[in-house]
Amino acid sequence: SGKLTLATGGQVTGASTATASFGSLEWTGGNLNAKVTATGSANVSGGAKTIGTGGELTVAGGTTTANAWTGAVTNQGKLNHSAGSTDIQTAFGNSGTVTAAAGTLRLSGGVSNAANAAIIVEAGAQLEFASDAILAMNSELKGNGLARFSGGILDANGTVAIKAFDFNAGQLTGTNTFTGNLNWNGGDWNASAPGNTTTIGDLGVLNLGNTTGHHEFNFRNILNNGTVNWISGRIRGGNGSMFDNVNRFNDLNTGANTIENPAAFGGTFTFTNNGRYDKTAGGTTTFAVEFTNNGALNITAGAIVFSGVFTNNDKGSIQLGNGASAQFASALSFGANAPLTGTGTINAPKVTAGGLVSPGVSPGSLTLTGDLTLLGTSELLIELAGATQSVTYDFLSVGGTAALGGATLKVSFLNGYQSSVSANDTFTVLTANGAGGLTGLFNNVSNGQRLFTIDGFGSFQVNFGASSAFTAATNSVVLSSFAPIPEPSTWALMGIGAVLVLLNLRRRKA
């Protein structure tokens, strides 16, 4: 319950198993090489002082004012913070272990966390970096608590494994991996030269929310192996910056936000989607940089404008939701393994499809404002659940010319509609509204021929092109005159009837 005063030239030593508790600590110099607990205030000032490799200081009380440390401290042993608030206002060097078990530990004078050193922030505790901080390679910042960076330069190298990290101001440098929740609310991640990468770990989450309007990472690459939630603020990079989405990118913007390369940065900035990009909120997102899609691009609400170069590689897919749209500055191409599906609108001068084309998240309609070219490897899938176009059966609307190109037409039923469809029902499933109209042929059915549904329930007459028997089918594909395939039991009865007829004929001849 007493007071420990340790001045310059002094030293506290003791057995490694013993702990001395004091009501307060007045530390103005000297070395601490024993286990000491300050249950009240711990006032640190004066000259340089060290917690030795065998020392352990536990701060278990006090207030922010009482625990404003102004003396330089080097920790080679253990520093435990278990209650109250402590602000270390001068340079703090850690080559041992710092544990924030409760309360708030603020490092406002700068900190250097050396290789093999550890800073642990436990659940419920907070650690704040309020000035320059160095996290050396092979050092540790971990735990289930919260770390906050609020100014200066954070030179982070290696893995940052703390559960929650708020980056609110300042600058991030170094090459680093974050495995917890990283909240980028302010500041920048700009580097001065290429070669720096920030990686979001497999279970990590990067939340992009910014009241200043920008998330800047000039000269830096971002690799997302976890989840990105883009809530607000522009995304800006340059001079070779790359954003590589390997796993999940959630576009949650409700306003108008841009991914761009500002003139002040120069160089290039590219965005590559190797995973899944989901836009689920209204508003318009504009990509003013090169975008390469090798994964799934799902636009279920709002709009995305690709004003830069857009490349859709063989496995890249695009799916639109009802009322959603995607706008492309140049022609759009889908490979044999890249499906085009959804119910929204694609604004592009031309779309070439080599894989599955499936209007609607069936049933529904898909609108293409430009020309459409289907390749011989493509399949147009139409699903029928009723007789109302775009509502209960699929419809593909083409603003320009539609070239069938030897594609395969496939038709199937949904929701048991095969039981109620009538031979008098007609289904206009594709219309080309441009001056060039509808050209070419399907590879599996000619104009006026019948096509069996892929689910085996029957066949339709298919009409399309200028020589169509249906006037309305001149620039459309129309299904009509459904003929069901009899049930197996019906075939069996018909077979029995045929056998009886043959037997009766034989008897007559006899």
Legacy VTK file of the C-alpha trace (Angstrom):
# vtk DataFile Version 3.0
C-alpha trace
ASCII
DATASET POLYDATA
POINTS 510 float
0.000 0.000 0.000
3.063 2.260 0.164
4.846 4.226 -2.508
7.817 3.097 -4.599
10.146 5.827 -5.760
12.790 4.856 -8.285
15.249 7.555 -9.387
18.193 7.756 -11.737
20.895 5.307 -10.746
18.442 3.225 -8.745
17.454 -0.360 -9.432
14.728 -2.697 -8.232
15.602 -6.373 -8.184
13.955 -9.442 -6.717
13.271 -13.136 -7.039
11.626 -14.135 -10.308
8.680 -15.653 -8.423
8.031 -12.702 -6.103
5.801 -9.702 -6.811
5.914 -6.457 -4.850
2.743 -4.329 -4.760
2.742 -0.603 -4.120
-0.056 1.911 -3.891
1.786 4.153 -6.335
4.952 4.284 -8.397
7.116 7.363 -8.853
9.665 6.474 -11.538
12.127 9.137 -12.655
15.055 6.938 -13.652
16.852 3.662 -13.133
16.046 0.088 -14.032
13.208 -2.183 -13.005
14.358 -5.813 -12.916
11.712 -7.253 -10.625
7.965 -7.894 -10.655
6.213 -4.761 -9.451
2.503 -3.909 -9.367
1.274 -0.350 -8.943
-2.301 -0.554 -7.658
-2.725 3.208 -7.793
-1.024 5.741 -10.011
2.221 5.118 -11.883
3.942 8.423 -12.564
6.865 8.135 -14.968
9.046 11.135 -15.843
12.635 12.244 -16.026
15.472 10.481 -17.810
15.756 7.193 -19.629
14.542 4.125 -17.825
14.265 0.429 -18.632
12.118 -2.527 -17.678
14.774 -5.219 -17.817
14.457 -8.665 -19.329
13.615 -10.047 -15.891
11.391 -7.134 -14.957
7.613 -6.902 -15.057
5.581 -3.779 -14.376
1.825 -4.056 -13.912
-0.199 -0.833 -13.916
-3.469 -1.633 -12.159
-5.064 1.736 -11.411
-4.925 5.475 -11.791
-6.412 7.914 -14.264
-5.295 9.430 -17.539
-3.928 12.496 -15.770
-2.119 10.538 -13.096
-0.684 8.183 -15.681
0.673 10.668 -18.204
4.157 9.235 -18.656
6.702 11.784 -19.897
9.904 9.890 -19.329
11.386 7.701 -22.077
10.753 4.029 -21.380
12.303 0.927 -22.887
10.609 -2.390 -22.203
12.776 -5.468 -22.430
10.618 -7.528 -20.080
6.867 -7.221 -19.486
4.590 -4.212 -19.213
1.016 -5.020 -18.175
-1.841 -2.539 -18.239
-4.830 -3.906 -16.347
-6.930 -0.878 -15.330
-7.473 2.834 -15.898
-5.861 4.871 -18.665
-2.197 5.431 -19.351
-0.695 7.832 -21.878
2.996 7.289 -22.667
3.877 10.697 -24.075
7.467 10.048 -25.005
9.237 7.535 -27.231
8.527 3.967 -26.192
10.709 1.080 -27.312
9.455 -2.465 -26.911
11.572 -5.546 -27.327
9.621 -7.570 -24.772
5.873 -8.023 -24.216
3.247 -5.360 -23.663
-0.212 -6.539 -22.586
-3.212 -4.232 -22.489
-5.615 -6.358 -20.485
-8.131 -3.639 -19.634
-8.626 0.103 -19.896
-6.808 2.258 -22.470
-3.102 2.363 -23.221
-2.191 5.361 -25.375
1.180 5.666 -27.077
1.285 9.326 -28.074
5.063 9.736 -28.111
5.766 7.104 -30.756
6.569 3.413 -30.449
8.961 0.913 -31.947
7.945 -2.734 -31.672
11.082 -4.718 -32.434
11.390 -8.106 -34.123
10.113 -10.906 -31.859
8.468 -8.367 -29.541
4.734 -8.519 -28.853
1.936 -6.086 -28.115
-1.216 -7.882 -26.947
-4.580 -6.149 -26.602
-7.125 -8.309 -24.842
-10.913 -8.224 -25.277
-12.409 -5.032 -23.846
-9.093 -3.165 -23.824
-7.920 -0.452 -26.219
-4.531 0.527 -27.585
-4.113 3.868 -29.340
-1.205 4.891 -31.546
-1.243 8.694 -31.641
2.149 9.241 -33.263
4.678 7.403 -35.434
4.743 3.658 -34.891
7.065 0.974 -36.247
5.913 -2.636 -36.294
9.019 -4.509 -37.360
8.974 -7.694 -39.398
8.342 -10.699 -37.105
6.967 -8.488 -34.350
3.416 -9.080 -33.099
0.332 -6.924 -32.621
-2.427 -9.312 -31.638
-5.357 -10.056 -29.318
-9.146 -9.762 -29.229
-9.225 -6.058 -28.365
-9.109 -2.839 -30.393
-6.094 -0.947 -31.709
-6.521 2.552 -33.110
-4.133 4.647 -35.243
-4.898 8.367 -35.107
-1.887 10.190 -36.534
1.699 10.008 -37.786
3.229 7.236 -39.898
2.440 3.594 -39.259
5.301 1.553 -40.698
3.760 -1.913 -40.440
5.657 -4.936 -41.687
4.549 -8.544 -41.427
1.270 -9.741 -39.928
-1.080 -7.599 -37.846
-3.303 -10.133 -36.113
-5.381 -7.989 -33.773
-9.141 -8.576 -33.965
-10.062 -4.945 -34.697
-7.909 -2.115 -36.047
-9.190 1.422 -36.753
-7.061 3.420 -39.180
-8.416 6.932 -38.662
-5.636 9.302 -39.742
-2.003 9.438 -40.801
-0.185 7.254 -43.314
0.337 3.508 -43.691
3.686 2.346 -45.060
5.428 -1.018 -45.317
4.296 -4.419 -46.581
1.743 -5.955 -44.263
-1.069 -8.456 -43.749
-4.153 -7.775 -41.625
-6.049 -10.833 -40.415
-8.804 -9.158 -38.364
-11.273 -6.317 -39.004
-9.457 -3.339 -40.511
-11.569 -0.161 -40.570
-10.109 2.459 -42.918
-11.859 5.658 -41.853
-9.271 8.297 -42.722
-5.656 8.940 -43.672
-3.870 7.427 -46.671
-1.861 4.361 -47.617
0.384 6.115 -50.125
3.942 4.929 -50.643
6.885 6.739 -52.205
7.938 3.901 -54.509
6.471 0.668 -55.936
6.667 -2.651 -54.134
4.449 -2.171 -51.072
1.464 -4.500 -50.649
-1.286 -4.595 -48.060
-2.964 -8.003 -47.841
-6.317 -8.764 -46.250
-6.017 -12.278 -44.813
-8.372 -15.167 -45.563
-10.547 -14.374 -42.523
-9.832 -10.654 -42.553
-12.295 -7.852 -43.310
-11.478 -4.428 -44.756
-14.206 -1.820 -44.183
-13.861 1.268 -46.379
-15.701 4.165 -44.767
-14.290 7.658 -45.157
-15.723 11.029 -44.164
-13.018 12.885 -46.153
-14.072 11.191 -49.376
-10.894 9.354 -50.403
-9.082 6.049 -49.891
-5.692 6.705 -51.497
-2.914 4.168 -52.044
-0.545 5.626 -54.626
2.323 3.201 -55.437
0.640 0.510 -53.267
-1.072 -2.801 -54.097
-4.031 -4.195 -52.180
-4.607 -7.958 -52.227
-7.918 -9.105 -50.796
-8.043 -12.746 -49.729
-10.880 -12.047 -47.281
-13.786 -9.603 -47.491
-13.958 -5.938 -48.479
-16.987 -3.835 -47.563
-16.931 -0.592 -49.560
-19.297 1.670 -47.635
-18.322 5.172 -48.770
-15.537 7.317 -50.185
-13.620 7.190 -53.445
-10.887 4.618 -54.125
-7.795 6.201 -55.694
-4.483 4.715 -56.806
-1.703 5.317 -59.310
1.867 4.612 -60.390
1.317 0.889 -60.833
-1.251 0.433 -58.058
-3.290 -2.757 -58.250
-6.393 -3.855 -56.385
-6.729 -7.624 -56.663
-9.960 -9.080 -55.301
-9.394 -12.814 -54.810
-12.363 -13.504 -52.547
-15.320 -11.165 -51.805
-15.829 -7.469 -52.555
-19.133 -5.981 -51.344
-20.033 -2.695 -53.036
-22.409 -1.110 -50.504
-22.322 2.442 -51.877
-25.695 4.166 -51.970
-24.430 7.356 -53.657
-22.119 8.104 -56.580
-18.543 6.944 -55.948
-15.593 6.422 -58.257
-12.561 4.173 -58.499
-10.032 6.393 -60.214
-6.468 7.357 -60.999
-6.186 11.105 -60.325
-3.921 13.190 -62.537
-1.745 14.034 -59.542
-0.780 10.369 -59.166
0.057 9.401 -62.743
1.049 5.957 -63.928
-1.526 3.161 -63.950
-4.106 1.755 -61.580
-5.848 -1.536 -62.371
-8.661 -3.424 -60.644
-8.849 -7.207 -61.085
-11.760 -9.325 -59.907
-10.617 -12.913 -59.407
-13.334 -13.665 -56.881
-16.805 -12.222 -56.408
-17.797 -8.574 -56.750
-21.322 -7.851 -55.448
-23.081 -4.519 -55.828
-26.138 -4.733 -53.602
-27.045 -1.071 -52.962
-28.596 1.604 -55.159
-26.536 4.437 -56.565
-23.871 4.478 -59.260
-20.316 3.182 -59.047
-17.921 4.352 -61.758
-14.721 2.513 -62.675
-12.523 5.109 -64.368
-9.640 2.614 -64.425
-8.920 -0.644 -66.213
-11.102 -3.496 -64.905
-10.399 -7.186 -65.585
-13.069 -9.714 -64.665
-11.968 -13.297 -64.098
-14.648 -14.082 -61.522
-18.298 -13.271 -60.807
-19.609 -9.731 -61.228
-23.074 -9.511 -59.651
-25.005 -6.234 -59.889
-28.265 -6.729 -58.005
-29.063 -3.028 -57.461
-28.022 0.355 -58.789
-25.585 0.770 -61.653
-21.916 0.317 -62.493
-20.321 2.419 -65.235
-17.082 1.098 -66.728
-15.663 4.199 -68.397
-12.219 2.631 -68.726
-11.074 -0.547 -70.439
-13.135 -3.583 -69.399
-11.840 -7.097 -70.082
-14.060 -10.095 -69.417
-11.906 -13.219 -69.548
-13.118 -16.746 -70.267
-14.386 -17.518 -66.760
-15.698 -14.051 -66.008
-19.477 -13.926 -65.486
-21.931 -11.022 -65.211
-25.329 -11.293 -63.547
-27.794 -8.431 -63.239
-30.686 -7.972 -60.832
-34.072 -6.490 -61.624
-33.651 -2.787 -62.378
-29.853 -2.921 -62.170
-27.608 -1.881 -65.046
-24.051 -2.063 -66.287
-22.597 0.374 -68.802
-19.528 -0.316 -70.923
-17.594 2.106 -73.089
-16.601 -0.585 -75.595
-17.766 -3.964 -76.899
-18.266 -6.730 -74.339
-17.247 -10.356 -74.874
-18.125 -13.544 -72.980
-16.097 -16.731 -73.441
-17.432 -20.276 -73.619
-17.190 -20.638 -69.833
-18.570 -17.194 -69.007
-22.361 -17.025 -68.442
-24.483 -13.929 -69.070
-27.558 -13.959 -66.840
-29.918 -11.654 -65.006
-32.855 -9.297 -65.325
-31.309 -5.846 -65.748
-29.833 -3.812 -68.586
-26.427 -3.976 -70.269
-25.504 -0.774 -72.073
-22.772 -1.670 -74.550
-22.341 -1.103 -78.290
-22.031 -4.857 -78.842
-22.172 -8.051 -76.814
-20.591 -11.276 -78.059
-21.550 -14.390 -76.098
-19.805 -17.737 -76.368
-21.340 -19.401 -73.318
-24.671 -19.592 -71.528
-27.127 -16.736 -72.080
-29.996 -17.010 -69.589
-32.380 -14.038 -69.333
-33.796 -13.401 -65.877
-33.146 -14.940 -62.521
-35.821 -17.027 -64.037
-38.289 -16.131 -65.113
-37.478 -12.555 -66.160
-36.069 -10.333 -68.888
-32.606 -9.169 -69.883
-32.095 -6.062 -72.020
-29.079 -5.407 -74.260
-29.056 -1.914 -75.742
-26.614 -2.705 -78.567
-25.982 -5.619 -80.955
-25.805 -9.268 -79.906
-23.700 -11.953 -81.525
-24.125 -15.527 -80.352
-21.300 -17.930 -81.167
-21.513 -21.613 -82.034
-20.477 -22.487 -78.468
-23.269 -20.451 -76.873
-26.590 -21.645 -75.449
-29.726 -19.544 -75.150
-31.745 -20.922 -72.243
-35.441 -19.972 -72.015
-37.494 -21.028 -68.993
-41.294 -20.989 -68.969
-43.495 -20.697 -65.874
-46.510 -18.972 -67.472
-47.725 -17.054 -70.505
-46.757 -13.476 -69.523
-43.591 -12.203 -71.169
-40.786 -11.101 -68.764
-42.973 -11.967 -65.779
-43.634 -15.682 -66.033
-41.409 -16.558 -68.970
-37.937 -15.396 -70.015
-37.398 -12.677 -72.589
-34.221 -11.317 -74.206
-34.540 -7.808 -75.682
-31.815 -6.686 -78.101
-31.676 -3.023 -79.073
-29.625 -3.637 -82.204
-29.058 -6.645 -84.476
-29.179 -10.159 -83.054
-27.018 -12.719 -84.885
-27.837 -16.298 -83.840
-24.502 -17.603 -85.093
-25.306 -21.307 -84.832
-26.048 -21.175 -81.108
-28.112 -23.839 -79.319
-31.648 -22.996 -78.232
-32.798 -24.704 -75.030
-36.273 -24.534 -73.494
-37.499 -25.879 -70.163
-40.463 -25.507 -67.795
-40.587 -24.097 -64.276
-43.000 -24.607 -61.395
-44.976 -27.388 -63.081
-46.200 -25.178 -65.937
-45.965 -28.112 -68.357
-49.240 -29.346 -66.863
-51.204 -26.224 -67.820
-49.549 -24.892 -70.991
-51.901 -24.869 -73.996
-51.217 -25.633 -77.650
-52.654 -22.184 -78.403
-50.116 -20.335 -76.221
-47.306 -18.423 -77.951
-44.080 -17.184 -76.369
-41.947 -14.426 -77.908
-38.613 -15.113 -76.207
-36.185 -12.899 -78.176
-36.690 -9.717 -80.170
-34.105 -7.731 -82.160
-35.215 -4.097 -82.382
-32.405 -2.745 -84.560
-32.438 -2.077 -88.298
-30.505 -5.292 -88.935
-33.151 -7.357 -87.172
-32.581 -11.048 -86.524
-30.019 -12.939 -88.601
-28.543 -16.428 -88.729
-29.748 -19.817 -87.525
-29.764 -22.001 -84.448
-27.728 -25.185 -84.745
-30.383 -27.484 -83.279
-33.619 -26.251 -84.837
-34.567 -24.620 -88.148
-37.326 -22.117 -88.713
-40.708 -23.847 -88.509
-39.339 -27.070 -87.010
-40.150 -28.538 -83.627
-37.829 -28.452 -80.616
-38.099 -30.773 -77.627
-37.781 -29.205 -74.183
-34.669 -30.246 -72.294
-36.779 -31.551 -69.402
-38.549 -34.017 -71.701
-42.131 -32.780 -71.287
-42.873 -32.019 -74.925
-41.971 -29.946 -77.962
-42.643 -26.482 -79.435
-42.739 -25.208 -82.972
-39.979 -22.600 -83.343
-40.334 -19.685 -85.754
-37.813 -16.951 -86.457
-36.420 -14.896 -89.328
-37.828 -13.310 -92.460
-39.398 -16.533 -93.785
-41.221 -17.228 -90.539
-44.845 -18.308 -90.680
-45.443 -15.819 -87.851
-45.332 -12.222 -89.046
-44.364 -11.151 -85.535
-41.404 -13.515 -85.665
-39.620 -11.643 -88.460
-37.245 -10.135 -85.910
-38.212 -12.412 -83.040
-37.945 -15.990 -81.857
-41.412 -17.403 -81.142
-42.421 -20.697 -79.523
-45.896 -22.085 -80.241
-48.072 -25.193 -80.713
-46.864 -27.113 -77.678
-47.260 -30.876 -78.017
-46.823 -32.893 -74.814
-45.056 -36.217 -74.698
-47.418 -38.857 -73.284
-46.742 -40.196 -69.817
-45.055 -43.627 -69.665
-48.342 -45.138 -68.486
-50.046 -43.743 -71.589
-47.364 -45.274 -73.796
-47.911 -48.573 -72.031
-51.664 -48.475 -72.657
-51.063 -47.566 -76.276
-48.677 -50.490 -76.584
-51.210 -52.895 -75.085
-53.838 -51.550 -77.472
-51.556 -52.116 -80.440
-50.905 -55.715 -79.374
-54.662 -56.390 -79.047
-55.282 -54.978 -82.524
-52.626 -57.250 -84.013
-54.035 -60.300 -82.230
-57.520 -59.505 -83.502
-56.252 -59.193 -87.062
-54.528 -62.564 -86.840
-57.736 -64.196 -85.571
-59.681 -62.804 -88.501
-57.104 -64.115 -90.969
-57.251 -67.515 -89.313
LINES 1 511
510 0 1 2 3 4 5 6 7 8 9 10 11 12 13 14 15 16 17 18 19 20 21 22 23 24 25 26 27 28 29 30 31 32 33 34 35 36 37 38 39 40 41 42 43 44 45 46 47 48 49 50 51 52 53 54 55 56 57 58 59 60 61 62 63 64 65 66 67 68 69 70 71 72 73 74 75 76 77 78 79 80 81 82 83 84 85 86 87 88 89 90 91 92 93 94 95 96 97 98 99 100 101 102 103 104 105 106 107 108 109 110 111 112 113 114 115 116 117 118 119 120 121 122 123 124 125 126 127 128 129 130 131 132 133 134 135 136 137 138 139 140 141 142 143 144 145 146 147 148 149 150 151 152 153 154 155 156 157 158 159 160 161 162 163 164 165 166 167 168 169 170 171 172 173 174 175 176 177 178 179 180 181 182 183 184 185 186 187 188 189 190 191 192 193 194 195 196 197 198 199 200 201 202 203 204 205 206 207 208 209 210 211 212 213 214 215 216 217 218 219 220 221 222 223 224 225 226 227 228 229 230 231 232 233 234 235 236 237 238 239 240 241 242 243 244 245 246 247 248 249 250 251 252 253 254 255 256 257 258 259 260 261 262 263 264 265 266 267 268 269 270 271 272 273 274 275 276 277 278 279 280 281 282 283 284 285 286 287 288 289 290 291 292 293 294 295 296 297 298 299 300 301 302 303 304 305 306 307 308 309 310 311 312 313 314 315 316 317 318 319 320 321 322 323 324 325 326 327 328 329 330 331 332 333 334 335 336 337 338 339 340 341 342 343 344 345 346 347 348 349 350 351 352 353 354 355 356 357 358 359 360 361 362 363 364 365 366 367 368 369 370 371 372 373 374 375 376 377 378 379 380 381 382 383 384 385 386 387 388 389 390 391 392 393 394 395 396 397 398 399 400 401 402 403 404 405 406 407 408 409 410 411 412 413 414 415 416 417 418 419 420 421 422 423 424 425 426 427 428 429 430 431 432 433 434 435 436 437 438 439 440 441 442 443 444 445 446 447 448 449 450 451 452 453 454 455 456 457 458 459 460 461 462 463 464 465 466 467 468 469 470 471 472 473 474 475 476 477 478 479 480 481 482 483 484 485 486 487 488 489 490 491 492 493 494 495 496 497 498 499 500 501 502 503 504 505 506 507 508 509
